[in-house]
Amino acid sequence: MLLEYYEKLLQLKCFSFDDAAKIFGDERKARNILYTLKKKGLLQSVRRNYYATISLETKEAVATPFEIASYITEDSYISHHSAFEFYGLANQVFSDIYVSTGREFREFEFGGRWYHCMKTKRDFGVSLQKTIRVTDMERTVLDNIKDFDKVGGLEELLRCLEMITVLDEGRLTTYLEKYHNQFLAQKVGYLLSFYPQLKLSDGFFDYCKKNIGNSSRYLYRDLKEEKSIFSKEWNLCVPEDIMQLISEGGEPLV
């Protein structure tokens, strides 16, 4: 009987206590089953009331880190640099997984990966890739440009952008309207202008320029203490060696 319970949970890979209670029809019964499966090494706690089934062969979680991240909360999804990793576009693989959700959770470690909460009310530009919820390419690019000083850094961002072959400018424009953020439009227009392989039109960059306001800004906060140059076109202070950083990017992936 215990093996039957295990096989039911194995189909889910990762699940909440409420999921288990629905399957077994009773909270007390579910709690007893989960306790026994954990004692047998067939189940592990990912975090409070969240579990992962363990493979009989490998003795490791059946769910991938991205699957685990997708179901931490009811609305969680892979974002930022982790989305680049999912699409195979990351120059570096981080031990950190960035998870966007409307419901905040404390960061935690499981299976050698750290899961970080990026709390947001934004729910657009999210797609379901089999069992994984992840931002689409356009939302991924915007999130990474918006938060590169917190996640990944500028050099890693530039290398990831170099590996993208095309972006849907209609989606980019729609998402930028939803962000309604002048600084983001400023950074997006400036940085993406260096990547002709993205096939963005002059109209897209005109849109960005019309939505940056009149303020001069630094590309990132710490740049105030570094050597910088001023882009008059974008009213933006950027690193003095920005062209060198861009030229050192990787080759585009087809």
N, C-alpha and C positions, 0 to 999 in steps of 0.2 A: 504493500500500500504506500509506503514512504517513497518508493521509486516512482510510483504514479504521480504523487504530488510533485516530486522533483521534475518530472518530465513536463508537467503543466507549466511550471515556472520557467523551465528551460526555454520554452517557446517565447517567453517575454524577454529573456536575457537579463534585463534589469527592470525593476518595478518598485512601487511604493507599498507600504503596508496596506493602504486602502485597496490597491490592486489585488493583493493577496486575499484580503477579507472578502472581496467580491467573488473571487474564484472559489473560495472554500465556504462561502455563505455565512461565516460567523467569525467575529473578531477573536474570540478566545481560541477557537480551533486554529485560526490562522497563526496566532501568536505561538501556540504550541508546536505547530508544524515548522514554522520558521526557526524556532529555537532548536528543534531536533536536527533540522537540515544544517544549521550552522555548526552544531556539535559534531556532525558527521563530515564536515569539511565540504559540503555541497553548496554552501551559500556563504556569502560575506556581506557584512554591512558596509555600504559605501559611505553613508552618513546616517544620521538619525532618521529612521523610518524609510530608508531607501536601500535596496539590496541588489546584489548581482549574483547570478547563478555561476557556479564554478564547473569547469569542464572536468569530466572524469579522466580524460587523457592528459591534459596539460597541467591540471591543478591550478589554472588561472581563470580569471573572469572570461566568460564567453563573449560578453559585450565588449566592443571596442571603446577606447576612451571617448571618441566622438559620439557613440551611441549613449554612453553613460551621461555625457554632458547634455544631450538633447532632452533628457527626461528628468533632470534635477528638479525642475518645477513644471507646472502644466504648460507654461509658455516659453520655456527656455530654448535657446538655439545657439549654434556655433557662430562666432563673429570675430571681427578684427583679424589679427595675425593668424589665429587658428583656422579661420575660413580660408586664408591663403594656403595654409598647410593642407586643408582638405582638398583643395583644387590642384594640389601639386605645384604650387607657384612660389612656395616659400624658399628663400635662399638658405635659411637656417630652420631647424626643427627645435622648437622650444619644449621644455618640460611643462610649461604653463599652458593651460587651455582656457581661453576667454569665452565666457558664456553670458549672453545678453538675456535679460528677463525683466519682467515688470515686478517680480517678487524677489526682494533681496535675500541672499543667503550668505552665510559665512564661508569664506574660502576654505577648502579642505584638500587633503592629499589622499589619493587612492591609486594603488598600482604604480607608484613612482611619478605620477602626474599631479600637478597642482591645478585645481579648478577655481578660477577667479570670476566673481560676479561683476558684470558690467550692467548696472541697473539702468533701465531705459523704459520709456513709455512708447517708444517707436516699435511698431509691429509690421512695417511694410518691407518689401524686398526680401522676404524669407521664403525659402523653397524647401520642399520635402524631397530629399534624395534617398529613396528607399526608406530606411528607418531613421535617417539623420536629418534634423532640422538645421539649416545653415543659410546664412545670408547669400543672396545671389551676387554675381560678380560686381555689379554696379554698386550695390549697397556695401559690399566688402571694401571696395576701393575708397568710397567716401568715409566709412568708419575709420579706416586705417590712416587716411590723410588727416581726418579730424583729430585723432588721438595718438599720432605717431610718437609724440613726446612722452606718452605714458606707456605705450605698448610697441615694442620693437625697435623704435628709433628711426631716424631719418635715412641712414644708409641702407638698412634692411628694407624700408619702404621703397626706396628708389630701385633696388634690385628686383623686388617683386613686380613693380610696375613695368620694368623692362621685359619681363617674361609674359606679359599679357599681349595678345595679338589684336584684340578688337573690343570695344565697349559700345553698348547701346546708348547713344547720347540722349535719346528720348527718355529712357529710364533715369539717366543721370540728372537731367533737367527736372523731371518729376520729383525725384527724391530730394534734390536741392531745394525745391519749393517747399517740401514738407519739413526740411530742417530749418528753413527760414533763418539762416546764419550767415551774415555778411563775411565774417572771417573765413568760414569754410569755403564759400564761393571764391574768395581771394586766393586761398591756398590751392584749391582744386584747379582753378584756371591757370595759375602760375606753373604748378608742377606738371600737369598733364600736357602743357604746351611743348614739353621737351620730348614727347613720345608720339611721333607721327604715325607709328604702326597702329595706334589706337583708332585711326581713321575718324577723328572728331573734326567737325566742320568749323569754319570761321564763325558761323552763327552760334555755335555752342560757347566759344570763348567770348563772343560779344555779350551773350546772356550773362556769363560770369561777371564780366566787367560792369554791366549795368546793375549788378546786385552786390557790389562790394562796399558801397558807401564812399565817404570821403576820408576816412581815417587811415593814417599810415600805421602799419603794424609790423612786428617782428614775426618771422616765420614760426619761431618757437621762443618761449620765454627766456631760456638760458642764453639765447643769442645776444642778449644785451651785454653779456660779459665776454663775447667772442668777437673776432674780426668779421665784419659784415660789409656788404655792398647794398646799394639801393636800386630796386627795380622800379623805374618811373612808370613803366607800363602798368604794373600791378600795384603800385604804391606800397611796396613790401620790402622790408629789409631781409636779406637772405645771406647765408654763409658765403664768405669770400671765395671758398673753394667749391662752391656748388657745382660748377661745370665739371670739375675733376671727379666729384662724387658720382655725377650722372654718367660720365664716360666710363667709369669703372663698373657699371652695371653688367648683369649677365646677358646672355643671348636670348632673344625671344623664343618661346616654345610654340610650336605649330599645333 
